Amino acid sequence: PSTMAKTEGPSQRQLRVGEELRHVLADVLNRGESNEEVLFDVSITVTEVRISPDLKNATVFVMPLLGGKVGGKNADEVLAALKRAKPFFRHQVAKELNNLRTVPDLKFMLDTSFDAGQRMEALLNKIQS
């Protein structure tokens, strides 16, 4: 047996449930069924769902495709609307994922990895020139 420390990542179950949640939430957002007016004309991509080991908490990373501002809406307004509509989204998850004992609490966050990647690329380009 190896004595090297093993870094634990998410379990297969966490990854599977996170992916199932991502699909359900993406479908619900695409159908535009929530009663939050801010979400009606905004395309929102669910980029990732990270779920806690006990499957009770899920962090939902989203990226609203606003192209700057659409109808005066910005990413913070969209995030606030998602948070207000959390009970609706949990109910939809409960309806569509009946293999879960409890529906995880959803925490919506903006996915800033794309922005970070663009900044890194710009910095690398600046160094090279």
MIDOSE-1310 file (N, C-alpha, C; in nm, 2 decimals, decimal comma, always signed):
residues 129
pstm	+0,08/-0,12/+0,00/+0,00/+0,00/+0,00/+0,09/+0,13/+0,00; +0,04/+0,22/-0,08/+0,12/+0,35/-0,09/+0,09/+0,44/+0,04; +0,19/+0,51/+0,08/+0,18/+0,59/+0,20/+0,16/+0,74/+0,15; +0,15/+0,76/+0,02/+0,13/+0,90/-0,03/-0,01/+0,95/+0,00
akte	-0,02/+1,07/+0,04/-0,16/+1,13/+0,07/-0,24/+1,14/-0,06; -0,36/+1,10/-0,05/-0,45/+1,10/-0,16/-0,54/+1,22/-0,15; -0,54/+1,30/-0,25/-0,63/+1,42/-0,25/-0,77/+1,38/-0,30; -0,87/+1,40/-0,22/-1,00/+1,36/-0,25/-1,07/+1,46/-0,33
gpsq	-1,13/+1,42/-0,44/-1,21/+1,50/-0,52/-1,35/+1,46/-0,50; -1,45/+1,52/-0,58/-1,58/+1,48/-0,56/-1,60/+1,33/-0,60; -1,69/+1,26/-0,53/-1,72/+1,12/-0,56/-1,80/+1,11/-0,69; -1,81/+0,99/-0,74/-1,88/+0,96/-0,86/-2,03/+1,01/-0,85
rqlr	-2,08/+0,98/-0,73/-2,22/+1,01/-0,70/-2,24/+1,16/-0,70; -2,15/+1,24/-0,64/-2,15/+1,38/-0,64/-2,15/+1,44/-0,79; -2,06/+1,38/-0,87/-2,05/+1,42/-1,01/-2,17/+1,39/-1,08; -2,23/+1,28/-1,06/-2,35/+1,23/-1,14/-2,47/+1,32/-1,10
vgee	-2,49/+1,34/-0,97/-2,60/+1,42/-0,92/-2,59/+1,57/-0,96; -2,46/+1,62/-0,96/-2,44/+1,75/-1,00/-2,47/+1,77/-1,15; -2,43/+1,67/-1,23/-2,46/+1,68/-1,37/-2,61/+1,67/-1,40; -2,68/+1,58/-1,32/-2,83/+1,57/-1,34/-2,90/+1,70/-1,30
lrhv	-2,85/+1,77/-1,19/-2,90/+1,90/-1,15/-2,88/+2,00/-1,26; -2,76/+2,00/-1,32/-2,73/+2,10/-1,42/-2,82/+2,09/-1,54; -2,85/+1,96/-1,58/-2,94/+1,94/-1,69/-3,08/+1,99/-1,66; -3,13/+1,95/-1,54/-3,27/+1,99/-1,50/-3,28/+2,14/-1,50
ladv	-3,19/+2,21/-1,43/-3,19/+2,35/-1,41/-3,18/+2,42/-1,55; -3,09/+2,37/-1,64/-3,08/+2,43/-1,77/-3,21/+2,42/-1,85; -3,27/+2,30/-1,84/-3,40/+2,29/-1,91/-3,51/+2,38/-1,85; -3,52/+2,39/-1,72/-3,62/+2,48/-1,66/-3,59/+2,63/-1,70
lnrg	-3,46/+2,67/-1,70/-3,43/+2,80/-1,74/-3,46/+2,83/-1,89; -3,44/+2,73/-1,97/-3,47/+2,74/-2,12/-3,61/+2,75/-2,14; -3,70/+2,68/-2,06/-3,84/+2,69/-2,08/-3,90/+2,82/-2,03; -3,82/+2,89/-1,95/-3,87/+3,03/-1,90/-3,99/+3,02/-1,81
esne	-4,00/+2,92/-1,73/-4,13/+2,90/-1,65/-4,13/+2,98/-1,52; -4,02/+3,03/-1,47/-4,03/+3,10/-1,34/-4,11/+3,23/-1,36; -4,16/+3,28/-1,24/-4,24/+3,40/-1,25/-4,15/+3,52/-1,23; -4,02/+3,51/-1,24/-3,93/+3,63/-1,22/-3,92/+3,70/-1,36
evlf	-3,97/+3,82/-1,37/-3,97/+3,89/-1,50/-3,83/+3,91/-1,55; -3,74/+3,93/-1,46/-3,60/+3,96/-1,50/-3,54/+3,84/-1,59; -3,59/+3,72/-1,56/-3,53/+3,60/-1,63/-3,60/+3,58/-1,76; -3,71/+3,65/-1,80/-3,78/+3,61/-1,92/-3,70/+3,62/-2,05
dvsi	-3,63/+3,73/-2,07/-3,56/+3,75/-2,20/-3,41/+3,74/-2,19; -3,37/+3,66/-2,09/-3,22/+3,64/-2,07/-3,19/+3,50/-2,10; -3,09/+3,47/-2,17/-3,04/+3,34/-2,19/-2,93/+3,31/-2,08; -2,96/+3,21/-2,01/-2,87/+3,17/-1,89/-2,81/+3,03/-1,92
tvte	-2,68/+3,03/-1,91/-2,61/+2,90/-1,92/-2,57/+2,85/-1,78; -2,61/+2,73/-1,75/-2,57/+2,66/-1,63/-2,44/+2,59/-1,66; -2,32/+2,65/-1,62/-2,19/+2,60/-1,66/-2,15/+2,48/-1,57; -2,19/+2,48/-1,44/-2,14/+2,37/-1,35/-2,23/+2,37/-1,23
vris	-2,25/+2,25/-1,17/-2,31/+2,24/-1,04/-2,22/+2,16/-0,95; -2,18/+2,22/-0,84/-2,09/+2,14/-0,75/-2,18/+2,11/-0,63; -2,18/+1,98/-0,59/-2,26/+1,94/-0,48/-2,18/+1,89/-0,36; -2,23/+1,92/-0,24/-2,16/+1,88/-0,12/-2,16/+1,73/-0,10
pdlk	-2,06/+1,67/-0,03/-2,06/+1,53/-0,01/-2,19/+1,47/+0,04; -2,26/+1,54/+0,13/-2,38/+1,49/+0,18/-2,50/+1,51/+0,09; -2,48/+1,57/-0,03/-2,58/+1,60/-0,13/-2,69/+1,70/-0,08; -2,66/+1,77/+0,02/-2,76/+1,86/+0,08/-2,75/+2,01/+0,03
natv	-2,63/+2,04/-0,03/-2,61/+2,18/-0,08/-2,55/+2,17/-0,22; -2,60/+2,25/-0,31/-2,55/+2,26/-0,44/-2,52/+2,40/-0,48; -2,40/+2,42/-0,53/-2,36/+2,56/-0,58/-2,38/+2,55/-0,74; -2,47/+2,64/-0,79/-2,50/+2,64/-0,93/-2,43/+2,76/-0,99
fvmp	-2,33/+2,73/-1,08/-2,26/+2,83/-1,15/-2,33/+2,87/-1,28; -2,37/+3,00/-1,29/-2,44/+3,04/-1,41/-2,37/+3,15/-1,48; -2,40/+3,16/-1,61/-2,35/+3,27/-1,69/-2,46/+3,33/-1,78; -2,51/+3,45/-1,73/-2,61/+3,51/-1,82/-2,55/+3,57/-1,94
llgg	-2,61/+3,54/-2,06/-2,56/+3,59/-2,18/-2,63/+3,72/-2,21; -2,57/+3,83/-2,16/-2,64/+3,96/-2,17/-2,59/+4,04/-2,28; -2,46/+4,02/-2,33/-2,40/+4,11/-2,43/-2,40/+4,25/-2,37; -2,34/+4,26/-2,26/-2,34/+4,39/-2,19/-2,47/+4,40/-2,10
kvgg	-2,56/+4,49/-2,14/-2,69/+4,50/-2,08/-2,80/+4,48/-2,17; -2,90/+4,40/-2,13/-3,02/+4,38/-2,22/-3,14/+4,44/-2,15; -3,20/+4,53/-2,21/-3,32/+4,59/-2,14/-3,29/+4,65/-2,00; -3,16/+4,70/-1,98/-3,12/+4,75/-1,85/-3,09/+4,65/-1,75
knad	-3,09/+4,52/-1,79/-3,05/+4,41/-1,69/-2,90/+4,39/-1,69; -2,85/+4,36/-1,57/-2,71/+4,32/-1,56/-2,70/+4,19/-1,49; -2,58/+4,14/-1,48/-2,56/+4,00/-1,43/-2,61/+4,00/-1,28; -2,59/+4,11/-1,20/-2,63/+4,11/-1,06/-2,78/+4,10/-1,05
evla	-2,85/+4,17/-1,14/-3,00/+4,16/-1,13/-3,05/+4,02/-1,17; -2,98/+3,95/-1,26/-3,02/+3,82/-1,30/-2,99/+3,72/-1,18; -2,88/+3,74/-1,12/-2,84/+3,66/-1,00/-2,94/+3,67/-0,89; -2,98/+3,80/-0,86/-3,08/+3,83/-0,76/-3,21/+3,76/-0,79
alkr	-3,25/+3,76/-0,92/-3,38/+3,70/-0,96/-3,37/+3,55/-0,94; -3,26/+3,49/-0,98/-3,24/+3,34/-0,96/-3,25/+3,31/-0,81; -3,19/+3,39/-0,72/-3,20/+3,36/-0,58/-3,34/+3,38/-0,53; -3,42/+3,47/-0,58/-3,56/+3,49/-0,54/-3,64/+3,37/-0,59
akpf	-3,61/+3,31/-0,70/-3,68/+3,20/-0,76/-3,63/+3,07/-0,71; -3,54/+3,07/-0,61/-3,49/+2,94/-0,56/-3,59/+2,84/-0,52; -3,70/+2,87/-0,45/-3,80/+2,77/-0,42/-3,87/+2,71/-0,54; -3,89/+2,79/-0,64/-3,94/+2,74/-0,77/-3,85/+2,63/-0,83
frhq	-3,72/+2,67/-0,84/-3,62/+2,58/-0,90/-3,61/+2,45/-0,82; -3,61/+2,46/-0,68/-3,60/+2,34/-0,60/-3,73/+2,25/-0,62; -3,84/+2,31/-0,64/-3,96/+2,23/-0,67/-3,95/+2,16/-0,80; -3,90/+2,23/-0,90/-3,88/+2,17/-1,03/-3,78/+2,05/-1,03
vake	-3,68/+2,07/-0,95/-3,58/+1,96/-0,93/-3,64/+1,84/-0,86; -3,72/+1,87/-0,76/-3,79/+1,76/-0,69/-3,88/+1,68/-0,78; -3,95/+1,75/-0,87/-4,04/+1,69/-0,97/-3,97/+1,60/-1,07; -3,85/+1,65/-1,11/-3,79/+1,58/-1,22/-3,68/+1,48/-1,18
lnnl	-3,63/+1,50/-1,06/-3,52/+1,40/-1,01/-3,58/+1,33/-0,88; -3,66/+1,23/-0,91/-3,72/+1,16/-0,80/-3,63/+1,05/-0,74; -3,50/+1,04/-0,78/-3,40/+0,95/-0,72/-3,33/+1,01/-0,61; -3,36/+1,14/-0,58/-3,29/+1,21/-0,46/-3,38/+1,20/-0,34
rtvp	-3,32/+1,16/-0,23/-3,39/+1,16/-0,10/-3,44/+1,30/-0,06; -3,34/+1,39/-0,06/-3,38/+1,53/-0,03/-3,32/+1,62/-0,15; -3,40/+1,72/-0,17/-3,35/+1,82/-0,28/-3,25/+1,91/-0,22; -3,13/+1,92/-0,28/-3,03/+2,01/-0,22/-3,07/+2,16/-0,22
dlkf	-3,02/+2,23/-0,12/-3,04/+2,37/-0,12/-2,95/+2,43/-0,23; -3,01/+2,52/-0,31/-2,94/+2,57/-0,43/-2,88/+2,71/-0,40; -2,75/+2,73/-0,43/-2,69/+2,86/-0,42/-2,64/+2,90/-0,56; -2,69/+3,01/-0,61/-2,66/+3,05/-0,74/-2,54/+3,15/-0,73
mldt	-2,44/+3,13/-0,82/-2,32/+3,21/-0,83/-2,29/+3,24/-0,97; -2,23/+3,36/-1,00/-2,19/+3,38/-1,14/-2,06/+3,31/-1,16; -2,05/+3,25/-1,28/-1,93/+3,18/-1,32/-1,84/+3,28/-1,38; -1,73/+3,31/-1,32/-1,63/+3,41/-1,36/-1,51/+3,34/-1,43
sfda	-1,51/+3,21/-1,45/-1,39/+3,15/-1,50/-1,36/+3,19/-1,64; -1,47/+3,22/-1,72/-1,44/+3,27/-1,86/-1,37/+3,40/-1,86; -1,42/+3,49/-1,77/-1,36/+3,63/-1,76/-1,21/+3,61/-1,72; -1,19/+3,52/-1,62/-1,05/+3,50/-1,57/-0,96/+3,45/-1,68
gqrm	-1,02/+3,36/-1,76/-0,94/+3,31/-1,87/-0,90/+3,41/-1,97; -1,00/+3,50/-2,00/-0,97/+3,61/-2,09/-0,87/+3,70/-2,04; -0,87/+3,74/-1,91/-0,77/+3,82/-1,85/-0,63/+3,76/-1,86; -0,63/+3,63/-1,83/-0,50/+3,56/-1,83/-0,44/+3,56/-1,97
eall	-0,53/+3,54/-2,07/-0,48/+3,54/-2,21/-0,43/+3,68/-2,25; -0,50/+3,78/-2,21/-0,46/+3,92/-2,24/-0,32/+3,94/-2,17; -0,30/+3,90/-2,05/-0,17/+3,92/-1,98/-0,06/+3,84/-2,05; -0,09/+3,72/-2,09/+0,01/+3,64/-2,17/+0,05/+3,71/-2,30
nkiq	-0,05/+3,76/-2,37/-0,03/+3,83/-2,50/+0,06/+3,96/-2,47; +0,03/+4,02/-2,36/+0,10/+4,15/-2,33/+0,25/+4,11/-2,30; +0,28/+4,00/-2,24/+0,41/+3,96/-2,21/+0,49/+3,92/-2,33; +0,42/+3,85/-2,43/+0,48/+3,81/-2,55/+0,52/+3,92/-2,64
s	+0,44/+4,03/-2,64/+0,47/+4,14/-2,74/+0,56/+4,24/-2,69
